[in-house]
Amino acid sequence: MQNIGEVLDARAVTSVFQPLVDIASGEVLGYEALSRGPAGSPWESPAALFAAARAAGRANELDWVCRAQAYRSILAANADPDLTWFVNMEPAASRDGCPDDLAPLAAAAADRLRVVTEMTERAIADDPSGLLAAAGACRSSGWGVALDDVGADPMSLALMPFVQPDVVKLDMGLLHAPGDPHTAQVVAAVAAHAEASGAVVLAEGIETAEHLAVARAMGATVGQGWHFGRPGPLPAGARAGSRLPFLPPPRRDERTPYEIIAGRRPVQPATKAQLMPMSRHLEAFAADGREPCVLLACFQEARHFTPSTGRRFARIARRVPLVAALGAGLDAEPAPGVRGAGLGDNDALRGEWNVLAVGPHRAAALVARDLGDAGPDRERRFEFALTHDRALVLEAARALLGWLAPARPPALAGRR
């Protein structure tokens, strides 16, 4: 084959599989599918394969090809239905739709396989609506979701609760630096998330008995790495020792942040001038550097997202994984690095001024409802509530992110 176009046209991608093992029992729970380009070609490694596809503008197509070829191999093996298959996915690929020739494989996989779709934390910062929609599609079809490479980037810690993964995959670098302060920060945040959510913690890159002991100490219950088996062809007659558990799918909350928080916290009146210091405090809370935070804000209308506000939000966006601003008339990027979303005339959020900051351990929210005053802007009155209850703030923040995601998830088809 002479170029990446020929590789893609021929669907010349193969899959190898690496076992996922229950650390306590040693039983195989499933396999991760890993893609390879044509053997002996410049595109044999997945990194080279995807780099070439991106350069050719066909990365999303390659993503579908990799997933479909993995499904083809699994379906042909007539494997144990209790095995769980980890398949990587780039959420942006779902926007393009499945190529017609691969659609039957995608449909068969959705019908017959127990799949966990792996997504990286980068995806929610790059394309939050795509990731949330793709995760919703997976769960609506009975599949699980894994957040991959957690710990490779500190920003991933703030994003875990929004993805609500069934499986958190610890980056292999953590096993090689167990005494590093960053490792301790990641392990503590993951442990807190797993305890609160019931998510499974999986350690990647286990190559030695020492790595296995470290993985146990980090709270991992599932392991992956050369200690258990190198990537290779799917073993004949592979059986599952037990089923890897999935979490109940989260329900989409149609309420606004004010409705969620004011329903459980007392509200009181205040003017915009009185609320401004609280709003600025939450911005500073998100940007103080103590831990990576997500900052979400509703401005009612674009005119309230002033140039000075835009500059502040742009500065924060350079330091945190996700900053979003919603308001009537706001475009997709109202300031550099800031995710934007416009609101319709009758949108419930048009009446709310909300600022929510969520980190791995801390969270705070100011939610306020406009009382409809027609006087000077700074004297406009609101009913407001302020809370630092992390669980309650998360509930409101997850609902608010729904405004950044399409109403209907893309069609499911489970990457590399």
Salt bridges, closest charged atoms under 4 A:
ASP9 OD1 - ARG58 NH2 2.87
GLU32 OE1 - LYS169 NZ 2.93
GLU61 OE2 - ARG11 NH1 2.64
GLU61 OE1 - ARG58 NE 2.82
ASP63 OD2 - ARG67 NH2 2.70
ASP63 OD1 - ARG415 NE 3.92
ASP80 OD2 - ARG239 NE 3.68
ASP82 OD1 - ARG243 NE 2.79
GLU90 OE2 - ARG122 NH2 2.81
GLU90 OE1 - ARG415 NH1 3.22
ASP101 OD1 - ARG11 NH2 2.89
GLU118 OE2 - LYS169 NZ 2.90
ASP126 OD2 - ARG122 NE 3.30
ASP127 OD1 - ARG95 NH2 2.90
ASP166 OD2 - ARG139 NH2 3.66
GLU204 OE2 - LYS169 NZ 3.21
ASP253 OD2 - ARG255 NH2 2.81
GLU254 OE2 - ARG252 NE 3.93
GLU283 OE1 - ARG312 NE 2.71
ASP288 OD2 - ARG362 NH2 3.12
GLU291 OE2 - ARG362 NE 3.93
GLU301 OE1 - ARG303 NE 2.85
GLU301 OE2 - ARG350 NH2 3.55
ASP345 OD1 - ARG350 NH1 3.51
ASP370 OD2 - ARG380 NH1 2.59
ASP373 OD2 - ARG381 NE 2.85
ASP377 OD2 - LYS272 NZ 2.65
ASP377 OD1 - ARG380 NE 2.95
GLU383 OE1 - ARG369 NH2 2.82
ASP389 OD2 - ARG265 NH2 2.85
GLU395 OE2 - ARG255 NH2 2.92
GLU395 OE1 - ARG264 NH2 2.40
